[in-house]
Amino acid sequence: MGSLFGGGSSKSTQVNETKLPAWVEKAGQENYNLAKSLASRPYTAYPGTRVAGLTGNEMSAIDMAGQTGAWGSDIDAARGNFARGSAALTAGDIQSYMNPYISGALSPAARELQEAGARNLNDASARAVSAGAFGGSRGRIDQSDVYEKNQQALSDLFKTGYADAFNSALGMAQADKSRALQGGQGFLQTGALGSDLTDADIARLTQTGALQRGVDQASLDTAYSDFTEQRDWDLRGLNTMISALSGTPYNTTTTATATQPGSSPLGQIAGLGTAAMGAYQMFSDRDMKEDRYGAEDPEETLGALASLPVERWRYKPEVRGALNDNGDEHIGPMAQDFAEAFGGDGKTIDIVNGFGVILNALKGLEARTRAA
């Protein structure tokens, strides 16, 4: 068989090549070139601001929150009034209220009593002088009586006066303490109201400032979005082209080329037969067949095969889609010529018959080789 199929120890190689349609290869190359160009571009940093800062209202709210405010003095006043109103009364406190009463009322009344007593003593002395020797003892008694009455009047004045002064001082001190507590409550309410108003101002400033900052942030976000859209415009176009290319159906052609150095013509024909067997699985079980009889003379088959026209050609555009063909050039006989030589419908070449013709021709070629 070595003379039939060529040299004995020569090695064979097979190359499988998948070919894309020309327009797919062109589009893919263009996409690759664009991607390579985009990848080589330097990084472009965003020159603008990304985060909006605090607004003037928000800064004012922060300042107000960190200060006591005008209402702080009301709180201090309330604290002072509560301290005075709740403190225990001391002797010094009572004395301070009594002193004005003593100096304004009691002391003048005592002076009047003393002046009246002096006048009464003078009158008694005058009466004693008028009575002469007979009135000396009586005069002294009269003067003593006037003096005692004056002293008693002064004693009664001071007794009742100091008691009245103490009671009046105590009442005024307690009234002042009550007023101090009431005033402290008023200052406290005023301070609380001022604090609430300040809190409300802070809340309004914070709310309006946050709204303004939101508007500012939206403006910054829009500017950044415009920047990224312009920066990535080419990349968006590349992604669009890649999506369009990957989403478009197209056919590929896979060609298997087998090379065997120094092979004979019979070996080349055998290679064609092997390729045909690899492309299709033929049902050739003996139990599946009937009407079996011997084929034509192999020499005749070889001669008919040698006379069979073989041409290069392409399928017409209107039938390529149905045949899953992309317009590549082919080589082979016409179905009409094959049918005239070996039978068939004149439109297609049956692969089973074609393989049988090749095998029968190989037998004829084998006979020629042995005879040579």
C-alpha positions in Angstrom: 0.0 0.0 0.0 3.0 2.2 0.3 3.2 2.6 -3.5 -0.5 3.3 -3.7 -0.7 6.1 -1.0 2.9 7.5 -1.2 6.0 7.4 1.0 5.9 5.2 4.1 7.2 7.4 7.0 6.1 10.9 5.9 4.3 12.9 8.5 1.0 14.6 7.7 -0.3 17.9 9.1 -3.8 19.4 9.3 -4.6 23.1 9.7 -8.1 24.3 10.7 -8.9 27.9 9.7 -12.1 29.7 10.7 -12.8 32.6 8.4 -15.1 35.5 9.4 -17.0 37.5 6.8 -15.0 40.4 5.4 -17.2 43.1 6.9 -17.0 41.5 10.3 -13.2 41.4 10.2 -13.1 45.0 9.1 -15.5 46.2 11.9 -13.6 44.2 14.4 -10.3 45.7 13.4 -11.7 49.2 13.5 -13.1 48.5 17.0 -9.7 47.2 18.2 -7.9 50.3 16.8 -10.4 52.6 18.5 -10.0 50.7 21.8 -6.3 50.8 21.6 -6.4 54.6 21.0 -8.7 55.1 23.9 -6.5 53.0 26.2 -3.5 55.1 25.4 -5.1 58.4 26.4 -3.8 59.9 29.7 -6.1 60.1 32.7 -8.2 63.3 32.7 -8.9 64.6 36.2 -12.1 66.5 36.9 -11.2 70.2 37.4 -14.4 71.2 39.1 -15.8 70.8 42.6 -17.7 67.6 43.4 -19.3 68.4 46.8 -21.2 71.6 47.6 -20.0 73.4 50.8 -22.1 74.8 53.6 -24.3 77.8 52.7 -24.3 81.1 54.5 -27.6 80.2 56.3 -26.1 76.9 57.5 -23.0 78.7 58.8 -25.2 81.3 60.6 -27.2 78.4 62.2 -23.9 76.9 63.5 -22.8 80.2 64.9 -26.2 80.7 66.6 -26.1 77.2 68.1 -22.7 77.9 69.6 -23.8 81.1 71.4 -26.1 81.6 74.4 -28.0 84.5 72.8 -29.9 87.5 74.3 -32.1 85.2 76.3 -29.0 84.2 78.4 -29.3 87.3 80.5 -32.9 86.5 81.3 -31.8 83.1 82.6 -29.2 84.8 84.7 -31.7 87.2 86.1 -34.1 84.3 86.9 -31.3 82.5 88.6 -30.5 85.6 90.7 -34.2 86.2 91.7 -34.7 82.5 92.6 -31.6 82.8 94.8 -32.9 85.9 96.6 -36.4 84.6 96.9 -35.4 81.2 98.3 -32.7 82.5 100.8 -33.6 82.4 104.5 -34.2 85.8 106.2 -31.5 87.0 108.6 -31.5 89.6 111.4 -29.6 91.8 109.1 -32.2 91.5 106.4 -35.0 92.4 108.9 -32.9 95.3 110.3 -32.5 96.7 106.9 -36.2 96.9 106.4 -36.8 98.2 110.0 -34.2 101.1 109.8 -36.3 103.2 107.3 -39.4 102.8 109.5 -37.5 103.7 112.7 -35.8 106.7 111.1 -38.9 107.8 109.3 -41.6 107.2 111.8 -40.5 106.0 115.2 -37.7 108.5 115.8 -39.8 111.6 114.8 -42.6 110.4 117.1 -40.1 109.9 120.0 -38.8 113.4 119.5 -42.2 114.8 119.6 -42.9 113.0 122.8 -39.7 114.2 124.3 -40.4 117.8 123.2 -43.9 117.6 124.6 -42.6 116.2 127.9 -40.1 119.1 128.1 -42.9 121.5 127.6 -45.0 119.8 130.2 -42.1 120.0 132.7 -41.7 123.6 132.0 -45.3 124.3 132.6 -45.2 122.3 135.9 -42.2 124.4 137.0 -44.0 127.6 136.2 -47.0 126.5 138.2 -44.7 125.6 141.2 -43.1 129.1 141.1 -46.5 130.8 141.0 -47.6 128.8 144.1 -44.7 130.1 146.1 -43.7 128.5 149.4 -47.0 126.8 149.8 -46.6 125.1 146.4 -43.0 123.7 146.6 -43.9 120.1 147.5 -46.8 120.1 145.2 -44.8 121.5 142.4 -42.2 118.8 142.7 -44.9 116.1 142.8 -46.4 117.6 139.7 -43.1 117.7 137.9 -42.4 114.1 138.8 -45.8 113.1 137.5 -45.2 114.9 134.2 -41.8 113.2 133.8 -43.2 109.7 134.6 -46.0 110.1 132.1 -43.5 111.3 129.5 -41.2 108.3 130.1 -44.2 106.0 130.0 -45.3 107.5 126.8 -41.8 107.0 125.3 -41.7 103.5 126.5 -45.0 102.6 125.0 -44.0 104.3 121.8 -40.8 102.3 121.5 -42.5 99.1 122.6 -45.3 99.3 120.0 -43.1 101.1 117.5 -40.4 98.4 117.4 -43.0 95.7 117.2 -44.8 97.4 114.4 -41.4 98.1 112.7 -40.5 94.4 113.0 -43.8 93.2 111.7 -43.7 95.7 108.9 -40.1 94.8 108.0 -40.9 91.1 108.0 -43.9 91.7 105.8 -42.0 93.8 103.4 -39.1 91.3 103.3 -41.4 88.4 102.6 -43.2 90.4 100.0 -39.9 91.2 98.3 -39.0 87.5 98.4 -42.3 86.6 96.8 -41.8 89.2 94.2 -38.3 88.0 93.5 -39.6 84.4 93.0 -42.4 85.7 90.7 -39.9 87.8 88.8 -37.5 84.9 88.5 -40.4 82.8 87.1 -41.1 85.6 84.6 -37.4 85.9 83.6 -37.3 82.1 83.2 -40.3 82.1 80.9 -38.9 84.9 78.9 -35.5 83.1 78.6 -37.3 79.9 77.6 -39.3 81.7 75.0 -36.1 83.4 73.7 -34.4 80.0 73.6 -37.3 78.5 71.6 -37.3 81.4 69.2 -33.6 81.0 68.7 -34.0 77.2 68.1 -36.7 78.0 65.6 -34.4 80.5 63.8 -31.6 77.9 63.8 -34.0 75.3 62.3 -35.2 77.7 59.6 -31.7 78.7 58.7 -30.6 75.0 58.6 -33.6 74.0 56.5 -33.3 76.9 54.0 -29.5 76.4 53.9 -29.9 72.7 53.2 -32.3 73.4 50.3 -29.8 75.9 48.8 -27.0 73.4 49.2 -29.1 70.8 47.5 -29.5 73.1 44.5 -25.8 73.8 44.5 -25.0 70.1 44.7 -27.4 69.3 41.8 -25.6 72.0 39.7 -22.2 70.4 40.6 -23.5 66.9 39.7 -24.8 68.1 36.4 -21.5 69.7 35.6 -19.7 66.5 36.5 -22.1 64.4 34.5 -21.5 66.7 31.5 -17.7 66.3 32.0 -17.9 62.5 32.1 -20.2 62.3 29.2 -17.8 64.3 27.0 -14.8 62.4 28.4 -16.3 59.0 27.7 -18.1 59.9 24.4 -15.7 57.9 22.3 -16.0 55.0 24.7 -19.8 55.1 24.5 -19.5 54.9 20.7 -17.1 52.0 20.9 -19.5 50.1 23.2 -22.4 50.8 20.9 -20.4 49.4 17.9 -19.3 46.4 19.9 -23.0 45.7 20.9 -24.2 46.2 17.3 -21.5 43.8 16.0 -22.1 41.1 18.6 -25.8 41.3 18.2 -25.7 40.9 14.4 -25.9 37.3 13.2 -23.3 36.2 10.6 -21.9 32.9 9.4 -18.3 31.7 9.6 -16.4 29.3 7.4 -14.2 26.7 8.8 -11.6 25.1 6.4 -9.6 22.0 7.2 -6.5 21.6 5.1 -4.6 18.2 5.3 -1.1 18.0 3.8 0.8 14.7 3.3 4.3 15.2 1.7 5.0 12.9 -1.3 1.5 11.5 -1.5 0.3 9.8 -4.7 -2.8 10.8 -6.7 -4.6 7.9 -5.1 -3.6 9.3 -1.7 -5.0 12.7 -2.6 -8.3 11.1 -3.7 -8.3 9.1 -0.4 -7.9 12.4 1.5 -11.0 13.7 -0.2 -12.9 10.6 0.8 -11.7 10.9 4.4 -12.7 14.6 4.5 -16.1 13.7 3.2 -16.5 11.0 5.9 -15.5 13.5 8.5 -18.1 16.0 7.4 -21.1 13.6 7.3 -22.0 10.3 9.1 -23.5 8.0 6.5 -25.8 5.2 7.4 -24.1 2.2 5.8 -25.2 -0.8 7.9 -25.7 -3.9 5.8 -28.9 -4.7 7.7 -30.4 -1.4 6.6 -29.9 -2.1 2.8 -31.7 -4.0 0.1 -31.5 -4.5 -3.7 -27.7 -5.0 -3.5 -25.7 -5.9 -6.6 -22.2 -5.2 -7.9 -21.2 -1.7 -9.0 -19.9 -0.7 -12.4 -16.4 -1.7 -13.5 -13.9 0.3 -11.5 -12.0 1.2 -14.6 -15.1 2.6 -16.2 -15.8 4.6 -13.0 -12.3 5.9 -12.9 -12.6 7.0 -16.6 -15.9 8.7 -16.0 -14.5 10.4 -13.0 -11.5 11.6 -15.0 -13.9 13.0 -17.6 -16.1 14.7 -15.1 -15.7 18.6 -15.4 -14.5 20.2 -12.2 -14.8 24.0 -12.0 -14.3 26.9 -9.5 -17.5 28.8 -8.7 -19.6 30.8 -6.2 -23.2 30.4 -5.2 -25.6 33.1 -6.4 -26.5 35.8 -3.8 -30.2 34.8 -3.7 -29.4 31.3 -2.5 -26.5 31.9 -0.1 -28.7 32.6 2.9 -30.6 29.3 2.5 -27.3 27.5 2.1 -25.6 29.3 5.0 -22.9 30.4 2.6 -21.0 33.7 2.8 -20.1 34.0 -0.9 -16.7 32.2 -0.8 -15.3 30.5 -3.8 -15.8 26.7 -4.1 -14.4 23.9 -6.4 -16.4 20.9 -7.6 -18.6 19.4 -10.4 -22.0 20.5 -11.5 -24.9 18.3 -10.3 -26.1 17.9 -13.9 -22.7 16.6 -15.1 -22.5 14.2 -12.1 -26.0 12.9 -12.8 -25.2 12.3 -16.4 -22.1 10.3 -15.4 -23.2 8.5 -12.3 -27.0 9.2 -11.8 -28.9 11.6 -9.6 -31.6 14.3 -9.8 -29.4 16.8 -11.6 -29.8 19.4 -8.8 -27.8 17.9 -5.9 -25.0 15.5 -5.5 -25.8 12.7 -3.0 -22.9 12.4 -0.6 -23.4 8.6 -0.3 -23.3 8.2 -4.1 -20.3 10.6 -4.3 -18.4 8.6 -1.7 -19.2 5.3 -3.5 -18.0 6.8 -6.8 -14.7 7.8 -5.1 -14.2 4.3 -3.6 -15.0 2.5 -6.9 -12.6 4.9 -8.7 -9.9 4.1 -6.1 -10.3 0.4 -6.9 -9.7 1.2 -10.6 -6.7 3.3 -9.7 -5.3 0.5 -7.5 -5.7 -1.9 -10.5 -3.8 0.5 -12.8 -1.1 1.0 -10.2 -0.5 -2.8 -9.8 -0.5 -3.3 -13.6 2.1 -0.5 -14.1 
